[in-house]
Amino acid sequence: MTKVFLDPRPKPKQSILDIKAYVPGSHYLESFDAPIVLSANETPLGPSPKAKAAFVSSSENLGRYPDGSCQILKRAIADVHGLNPSRVVCGAGSDEILSLIAQSYLSENDEAIYTEHGFLLYKIVILAAGATPVAAKESYFTASIENILACVTNRTKVVFLANPNNPTGTFVSIEDVCKLRQSLPEDVLLVLDAAYAEYVHRNDYEAGIQLAATTSNTVMTRTFSKIYGLAALRLGWAYCSAEIADVLNRVRGPFNVSAPAIAAGSAAIADFEHLERARQHNDTWLVWLTNEISKLGIEVTNSVGNFVLIHFSESSNSAVKVDAFLKANGIICRRAEGYGLAGSLRITIGTEKENRLLIETLSRFTSSNGK
């Protein structure tokens, strides 16, 4: 008789084992002490001086627990955006809030939709909740409302929409977002991830505040990691109905946001001058970089964020070659295979010096190798 030996070790949910761990943009090159890092969509201006001062001041009380309800930060956010502070939920980056949403609203037999080249974390949090991820095809690297709706079944419980999207830099108009909300079943939660909203200057764009304010089944998430330059502190927030806020506050950790993050975030969001400097820098160099890359014969997807996505023929393996050439010259960008874009690189808008050096280096590559 054949003996069957059972593995006695603890076992995670199978869906956890289906997750490909998120790999962040690299900041290090062995051959360079200070490489140019254009891989993580960080602001080249850094945080507001007022935010840094608030961070330093908070160090006087590191022995104390932070305010678990983040009242000061919620009021600062509410004052800037004209919101009800009781409907603001704060988290350790918007990443945590996305995880809390999946944990709260998805179960084993449920489905959640995200777009084909959407932020990698959506699939991770869906699988971590035991649900089934469903990728809706995009159209020209842009979310398609029709394709999202075509994926909806009676098992669909959440739709994640990055707007603008990372890594493509494209966006969906507020008219189309409203159409999506109106066409989805009422029991489907629409999550609008507006991490790059502060960079967008388009009359047909809106981050989702109004929808989150006026519907009971929409959440808008935001972050302090991008234009506010507080990526190291891990700080994000959401706006939603009182009922959803109550759910998320039940499952989040009691002290999920640190006191230094609360202090720095409260100061950063009120520093309008620094915010405007960051916007103006991005407005200038996004256009310049897009034009200069295009002059080299490299395809660029028009972006409204603080990054561009450039494309090469997948059969030529050029994206890998360009990435290696840039790294050999001390420049780190982000390969996009994980997003289903094997022939593409994502490049963050850097300082003037970094942007000019990037173009100079790309020009040397195309001159020697073609695109």
DRENDREN-810060 format. One record per residue: x, y, z of N, C-alpha, C in turn; residue in three letters. Coordinates in steps of 0.001 Angstrom, whole numbers, plus 500000, padded with zeros to 6 digits. Layout:
XYZXYZXYZALA
...
This chain:
500851498813500000500000500000500000500897501250500000MET
500552502191499118501320503437499043500912504362500182THR
501907504834500909501612505761502002501554507191501466LYS
500572507958501943500427509373501567500899510211502738VAL
501906511036502485502437511896503536501899513322503346PHE
501221513799504349500663515148504303501690516146504819LEU
501805517257504129502719518322504546502107519031505760ASP
502763518974506924502163519541508138502350521048508267PRO
503100521665507369503415523083507522502203523978507253ARG
502154525147507880501044526087507608501007526443506126PRO
499817526596505597499660526872504166498868528164503973LYS
499359529033503096498600530244502774497474529916501805PRO
496602530885501572495597530731500531496303530542499191LYS
495745529720498330496373529456497031496546530741496240GLN
495586531653496362495668532895495592496893533724495982SER
497352533576497222498569534289497647499763533772496861ILE
499811532469496650500925531875495915500881532221494430LEU
499745532705493953499620533131492563500142534550492339ASP
500469535236493427500937536616493322502399536657492891ILE
502684537503491918504067537845491596504416539085492401LYS
505377538962493295505692540059494206506017541337493434ALA
505538542462493937505788543763493310507270544098493392TYR
507837544476492275509250544871492223509310546373491992VAL
509729547162492983509759548620492818510878549057491893PRO
510789550294491439511847550854490618513157550911491387GLY
514232550544490712515538550500491365516095551900491600SER
516883552030492679517567553288492993519081553115493008HIS
519566551928492686520981551643492894521634551025491662TYR
522870551445491410523729550831490402525088550598491039LEU
525603549411490883526868549068491547528011549993491147GLU
528044550407489910529189551165489405529081552669489644SER
527961553125490223527761554563490390527332554878491823PHE
528040555809492449527675556222493809526373557016493823ASP
526145557822492787524945558664492734524341558596491331ALA
523696557490490999523086557390489670521912558354489530PRO
521530558627488296520332559425488023519142558476488066ILE
518256558688489011517139557768489234515876558340488609VAL
515448557739487506514233558152486803513281556963486687LEU
513231556178487752512513554903487702511277554838488584SER
511064555823489456510011555671490468509002556809490506ALA
509001557680489500508042558787489413508076559702490641ASN
509268559893491180509449560810492306509616562230491774GLU
509216563223492547509376564598492111510833565027492229THR
511393565661491205512783566107491288512976567289492229PRO
511888567949492617511995569101493515512041568684494983LEU
511710567434495272511685567003496667510515567614497421GLY
510456567389498732509322567881499513509411569377499804PRO
508296569925500211508225571314500644509147571560501831SER
509863572694501872510675573029503055509829573054504331PRO
508566573449504191507677573468505359507382572049505836LYS
507262571129504904507029569727505276508252569152505972ALA
509446569493505472510670569009506105510819569568507521LYS
510478570836507688510554571447509020509576570783509983ALA
508376570486509497507377569814510336507834568416510704ALA
508476567726509766509006566390510025510065566435511131PHE
510987567378511035512049567505512040511455567840513399VAL
510502568749513420509876569140514688509180567966515358SER
508587567083514551507861565937515111508790564956515813SER
510081565026515511511030564090516121511184564312517620SER
510713565445518118510779565717519558509846564812520349GLU
508882564186519661507870563382520367507785561954519841ASN
508931561397519474508910560053518904508534558969519909LEU
508568559289521168508167558318522187506665558216522366GLY
505931559073521687504463559086521798503824558425520591ARG
502704557734520826501937557211519705501359558370518898TYR
501201558170517586500545559214516786499053559257517065PRO
498403560316516600496949560410516674496359559366515735ASP
495744558352516276495224557253515465494129557660514512GLY
493510558804514746492437559251513854492913560282512833SER
494175560697512933494774561641511958493956562924511805CYS
493446563452512908492535564589512815493168565822512171GLN
494416566133512547495063567318511987495238567164510471ILE
495686566002510050495886565758508624494562565760507876LEU
493545565135508431492236565117507776491689566530507594LYS
491855567355508610491368568737508494492156569507507448ARG
493464569271507385494288569954506376493851569553504967ALA
493630568259504763493159567772503465491792568352503136ILE
490902568324504119489539568825503918489530570313503605ALA
490381571083504270490433572524504026490868572831502600ASP
491865572101502119492388572349500768491375571958499696VAL
490700570830499882489822570300498836488333570562499079HIS
487986571211500183486587571482500475485789570237500788GLY
486333569386501657485725568092501954485237568012503395LEU
484465566974503652484046566648505009485148565778505627ASN
485848566268506660486990565500507189486613564129507727PRO
485367563944508141484965562638508680484898561571507594SER
484913561993506327484858561038505224486224560836504565ARG
487262561397505178488639561180504728489226560017505517VAL
489851559078504833490529557955505479492008558039505109VAL
492876558015506107494310558133505861494993556772505993CYS
496067556596505229496762555323505251498245555471505028GLY
498960554366505205500403554318504962500622554188503460ALA
500472555297502763500457555308501310499073554919500810GLY
498748555331499589497466554894499027497479553388498798SER
498679552793498751498789551331498633498009550633499744ASP
498186551117500976497495550476502093495987550604501946GLU
495533551749501492494089551955501345493522551018500279ILE
494248550844499185493803549898498150493714548481498720LEU
494676548116499559494643546797500203493463546677501152SER
493177547741501902492046547717502833490728547570502083LEU
490621548221500934489404548120500122489207546680499657ILE
490265546078499133490158544687498666489829543753499821ALA
490492543958500951490251543124502126488801543229502592GLN
488221544413502463486884544668503002485758544282502053SER
486005544347500748484907544207499791485046543031498826TYR
486091542227498975486265541083498093486359539786498888LEU
485722538748498373485778537420498971486177536399497911SER
486237535141498306486831534096497476486162533934496120GLU
484862534061496034484180533822494755483921535099493971ASN
484502536199494406484278537482493749485303537738492653ASP
484979538708491801485899539195490776486097540690490951GLU
487267541162490547487543542598490530488252542927489228ALA
487897544056488653488393544441487338489433545552487475ILE
490468545463486669491434546544486501491770546578485018TYR
492516547576484553492785547651483119494099546974482764THR
494215546629481515495290545803480976496681546237481423GLU
496954547529481378498267548047481761498162548903483018HIS
497224548549483888497020549302485121498083549005486168GLY
498067549786487221499031549675488315499076548231488822PHE
500290547692488986500473546280489339499844545903490677LEU
499711546860491572499217546523492906497777546025492888LEU
496980546446491904495576546029491886495456544509491848TYR
496188543889490952496122542430490852496587541780492149LYS
497600542364492764498136541806494010497093541841495119ILE
496433542993495306495472543087496421494233542244496147VAL
493877542084494877492731541239494535493032539785494891ILE
494192539298494474494571537921494786494755537721496284LEU
495317538715496967495522538599498410494201538449499150ALA
493144539016498585491812538892499195491140537576498829ALA
491774536786497954491204535506497544490281535602496355GLY
490156536797495764489252537001494633489978536788493309ALA
489232536902492222489773536676490883489994537998490164THR
491227538281489729491481539514488974491072539360487515PRO
490468540403486957490030540398485559490590541648484892VAL
491404541468483851492032542598483161491207542985481939ALA
490771544253481901490023544765480751490996545347479734ALA
490835544989478475491710545480477417491660547007477339LYS
492826547605477094492897549047476887492862549353475395GLU
492652550611475062492642551061473680493693552152473521SER
494734551854472753495847552802472588496409553235473940TYR
496659552253474790497254552452476112496360553287477043PHE
495074553345476744494126554122477544492986553220477989THR
492536553391479221491421552593479728490196552767478831ALA
489534551665478535488324551684477718487121551394478608SER
486229552360478711485032552181479545484196551024479010ILE
484085550935477688483291549860477085483882548489477431GLU
485197548382477374485831547091477672485719546734479156ASN
485790547725480017485589547464481447484185546926481684ILE
483202547597481107481810547179481309481548545797480721LEU
482249545468479656482079544146479039482597543037479942ALA
483472543373480879484031542380481797483173542157483043CYS
482165542988483231481340542899484444480452541661484398VAL
480467540906485499479577539752485662478866539891487014THR
478054538904487332477379538952488634478335538686489789ASN
479589538325489455480605538119490497481453539375490734ARG
481302540386489868482120541597489988481714542396491217THR
482704542742492035482430543521493242483196544839493292LYS
484343544920492603485159546134492629485745546380491240VAL
485824547655490856486557548075489654487624549076490089VAL
488892548777489771489997549684490058490362550429488781PHE
490360551757488840490722552566487674491756553604488080LEU
492976553455487556494021554455487767493793555588486779ALA
493641556804487278493309557928486412493949559211486928ASN
495106559626486317495820559049485179496412557681485524PRO
496717556953484453497228555602484649498749555582484715ASN
499256554712485547500676554399485621500816552950485124ASN
501610552681484083502737553462483580502496554222482278PRO
501253554251481760501052554803480422500972556324480417THR
500521556931481517500373558378481584499110558902480935GLY
498239558007480482496985558413479840495888558588480883THR
494778559230480465493687559453481411492337559266480732PHE
491307559137481553489932559017481092489194560285481504VAL
488405560856480608487682562092480910486675561875482022SER
486342562938482715485357562832483793483995562412483236ILE
483709562796482006482457562363481381482408560845481269GLU
483532560242480847483572558785480712483587558090482077ASP
484237558711483056484236558134484405482808558115484952VAL
482074559203484741480675559248485196479828558218484450CYS
480110558050483172479397557029482394479662555648482968LYS
480916555398483346481263554115483943480503553904485241LEU
480504554925486092479808554795487381478315554544487178ARG
477715555244486259476277555097486020475932553737485424GLN
476875553154484672476612551885483989476928550667484848SER
477744550848485869478058549734486759476879549433487676LEU
476700548180488063475683547870489073475958548641490359PRO
474912548955491083475064549768492295475892549075493362GLU
475920547734493341476679547015494375478145546819494001ASP
478579547411492896479986547351492494480686548631492932VAL
481758548468493686482525549611494177483491550081493099LEU
483450551366492772484381551957491815485474552688492591LEU
486731552279492358487872552873493045488665553690492029VAL
488714555000492229489434555912491345490760556271492000LEU
491829555731491454493171555955491990493764557168491267ASP
493802558305491970494210559578491362495569560028491893ALA
496529559108491898497846559400492466498547560557491768ALA
498244560762490477498941561796489699498033562975489357TYR
496917563111490060495909564111489715496459565532489717ALA
497363565830490639497850567210490766498628567677489545GLU
499090566749488715499863567117487533498991567444486327TYR
497695567108486370496865567166485173496269568558484982VAL
496445569089483770495846570368483385494954570135482172HIS
493814569556482380492874569300481297491472569637481771ARG
490728570360480951489384570754481338488443569565481477ASN
488766568457480790487887567292480836488333566255481865ASP
489244566663482756489710565741483800489226566202485167TYR
488845565238485992488516565488487408488922564254488188GLU
489529564448489336490121563327490074489090562341490613ALA
487864562790490810486825561896491326486228562338492638GLY
486612563515493101486093564005494382484572564125494349ILE
484043564687493254482596564906493189481830563581493211GLN
482333562595492462481667561290492467481726560646493850LEU
482887560738494486483027560156495819482145560881496829ALA
481938562171496592481127562968497522479635562726497360ALA
479226562351496150477792562290495861477248560883495644THR
478114559876495659477642558496495520478122557668496710THR
477417556598496970477763555739498110478591554536497706SER
479001554492496425479713553319495921480955553700495113ASN
481560554848495456482777555314494782483798555750495826THR
485054555378495610486166555812496471487213556468495585VAL
487706557625496013488852558240495349490056558141496271MET
491191557673495740492411557609496542493445558586496003THR
494256559134496916495316560090496561496577559736497352ARG
497692560333496951498957560036497616499775561293497845THR
500640561246498846501626562301499088502996561904498517PHE
503069560774497831504355560251497366504845560900496088SER
503966561513495322504334562010494000504649563504494050LYS
503701564355493734504014565776493627504430566386494965ILE
503980565804496087504333566343497398505699565862497892TYR
506268564870497236507630564463497546507834563794498892GLY
506818563081499385506935562425500692506897560902500559LEU
507460560389499480507401558947499223507993558128500366ALA
509049558620500990509713557865502055508850557722503297ALA
507880558614503475507046558576504684505834557667504548LEU
505491557254503317504329556391503066503054557031503612ARG
502445557871502811501250558594503238500278558742502077LEU
499038558336502309497991558481501312496654558694501978GLY
495626558942501164494294559164501742493214558809500732TRP
492025558650501239490877558343500393489723559228500794ALA
488819559470499833487561560143500141486433559247499663TYR
485425559091500508484363558139500209483151558459501073CYS
482116557668500933480922557846501755481228557551503214SER
480365558027504084480544557775505517480522556272505811ALA
479687555533505070479573554094505295480867553368504926GLU
481464553734503773482719553095503360483847553505504300ILE
483861554781504692484890555239505637484822554447506929ALA
483614554166507391483447553386508620484030551983508454ASP
483788551371507298484325550026507037485843550043507036VAL
486444550986506309487907551035506198488557551339507539LEU
487914552174508342488461552490509669488365551312510633ASN
487451550390510362487346549192511204488518548235510976ARG
489022548178509723490037547174509414491463547720509384VAL
491622549027509294492989549574509278493613549442510664ARG
494934549475510723495615549448512007495305550696512809GLY
495311550607514141494927551761514976495898552925514872PRO
497151552677514524498140553747514366498871553538513037PHE
498103553466511963498678553106510667499456554241510015ASN
499303555461510484500040556604509937500917557179511044VAL
502201557331510761503134557814511786502957559306512061SER
503380559725513226503302561144513589504125562027512653ALA
505375561641512286506106562463511322505382562591509980PRO
504728561523509529503982561587508273502793562528508394ALA
502089562462509511500955563362509742501413564808509714ILE
502502565100510415503011566470510490503472566966509118ALA
504269566158508435504801566569507137503695566704506093ALA
502755565759506094501654565817505135500775567032505342GLY
500495567365506596499659568525506899500315569813506416SER
501644569895506559502369571080506092502484571095504573ALA
502728569933503979502933569855502531501698570270501749ALA
500538569798502175499328570053501398498904571513501462ILE
499411572233502461499077573658502607500118574574501968ALA
501214574003501446502261574822500828501974574937499333ASP
501096575870498985500651576004497602501766576495496679PHE
502681577294497204503776577803496369504693576669495907GLU
505028575772496823505893574651496444505162573738495462HIS
503883573525495691503081572696494789503087573284493383LEU
502933574594493286502892575237491983504252575173491286GLU
505339575293492052506668575158491453506844573764490851ARG
506369572745491579506476571373491082505649571186489819ALA
504469571777489786503618571685488598504275572367487401ARG
504781573568487618505382574311486516506615573592485968GLN
507415573039486862508583572282486413508137571117485538HIS
507130570403485975506667569246485213506053569677483888ASN
505276570763483899504663571246482655505733571539481604ASP
506802572175482047507874572554481119508613571337480571THR
509036570469481472509941569391481065509220568170480516TRP
507958567994480846507177566922480220507062567179478717LEU
506714568406478358506602568760476939507967568652476258VAL
509000569194476895510337569184476300510828567757476079TRP
510692566931477113511193565560477019510432564775475951LEU
509112564943475905508307564258474896508768564641473491THR
508969565932473281509391566405471955510784565903471594ASN
511711565960472543513094565565472255513207564063471995GLU
512464563259472732512484561811472495511877561498471129ILE
510800562208470791510162561997469484511109562351468349SER
511911563402468525512881563809467492513901562702467217LYS
514128561849468219515079560743468046514450559559467307LEU
513184559708466947512497558632466234511938557564467147GLY
511840557872468433511312556921469415509863557273469697ILE
508991556276469699507573556506469956507337556816471434GLU
506544557858471696506211558265473063504702558338473201VAL
504164557755474247502742557912474541502545559240475258THR
501622560065474763501359561356475401500904561140476838ASN
501570561832477761501337561631479190500851562916479845SER
500025562762480869499623563902481686500212563791483098VAL
501079562799483300501689562597484614503075563208484679GLY
503894562701485584505275563192485705506254562155485156ASN
505852561504484091506651560457483463506175560274482033PHE
507007559614481230506613559254479866506884557772479660VAL
506105557169478781506299555780478393506777555775476944LEU
507960555190476712508513555146475363508518553711474866ILE
508433553551473539508196552229472963509219551877471887HIS
509563550599471862510462550051470857509850548759470328PHE
510383548287469224509933547010468681510322545888469642SER
509345545100470043509633543990470961510558542968470317GLU
510414542770469005511226541757468327512702542130468282SER
512995543436468351514392543878468289515081543833469639SER
514279543633470702514828543620472064515456544973472431ASN
515021546028471741515643547342471923515422547915473318SER
514263547661473918514012548204475250515048547701476245ALA
515390546420476135516404545837477014517769546462476729VAL
518068546654475449519354547243475071519460548693475521LYS
518389549452475335518395550850475764518552550938477275VAL
517808550104477983517897550098479443519325549800479896ASP
519957548821479275521337548472479637522296549612479317ALA
522084550286478191522943551406477789522790552567478772PHE
521554552867479144521317553948480100521976553638481444LEU
521812552412481912522416552029483190523938552094483129LYS
524500551729481990525955551807481822526443553240481890ALA
525516554176481661525835555599481747525245556254482998ASN
524857555421483965524423555937485265523001556435485330GLY
522145555999484413520749556447484390519822555243484568ILE
518966555297485574518039554192485857516631554589485435ILE
516046553832484506514643553992484132513888552730484537CYS
512652552599484125511841551458484555511401550641483349ARG
511851549399483281511344548492482262509895548141482607ARG
509092547856481571507647547707481786507112546324481460ALA
507975545296481487507496543936481215506371543522482158GLU
506499543906483428505497543512484409504113544038484099GLY
504053545079483271502776545669482875502298545140481522TYR
502980544106481013502625543591479706503145544451478573GLY
504216545207478846504779546133477865506274545851477719LEU
506596544708477149507981544251477087508862545166476240ALA
508274545891475300509064546766474445509103548206474902GLY
508770548449476170508619549833476632509459550135477872SER
509782551414478023510454551927479216509659553112479746LEU
509543553198481057508919554368481685510020555259482254ARG
509927556550481953510966557491482367510331558641483136ILE
510803558862484359510307559954485190510909561281484738THR
510136562353484842510649563694484572511609564073485703ILE
512855564377485358513859564707486359514153566189486426GLY
515290566538486959515752567916486958516152568299485530THR
516371569595485305516807570022483971518084569289483563GLU
519055569211484457520316568548484160520098567077483824LYS
519263566406484609518996564981484378518282564758483048GLU
517311565612482751516564565463481504517463565658480283ASN
518319566657480359519218566922479222520229565792479049ARG
520724565262480152521674564159480074520993562908479526LEU
519750562690479911518992561555479382518893561630477868LEU
518509562785477344518370562940475900519712562777475205ILE
520753563343475782522091563186475212522475561703475127GLU
522167560954476188522517559528476229521667558720475256THR
520364559006475194519493558325474225519934558628472801LEU
520364559859472565520817560246471234522058559449470830SER
522961559248471767524157558465471486523783557017471156ARG
522789556500471893522359555122471621521737555007470223PHE
520809555910469884520142555799468590521102556036467433THR
522112556895467649523093557157466609523921555906466304SER
524168555129467358525025553947467194524252552679466863SER
523004552615467338522277551344467264520949551423466507ASN
520486552618466222519126552732465696518153552594466830GLY
516869552740466567515898552745467669515281551373467893LYS
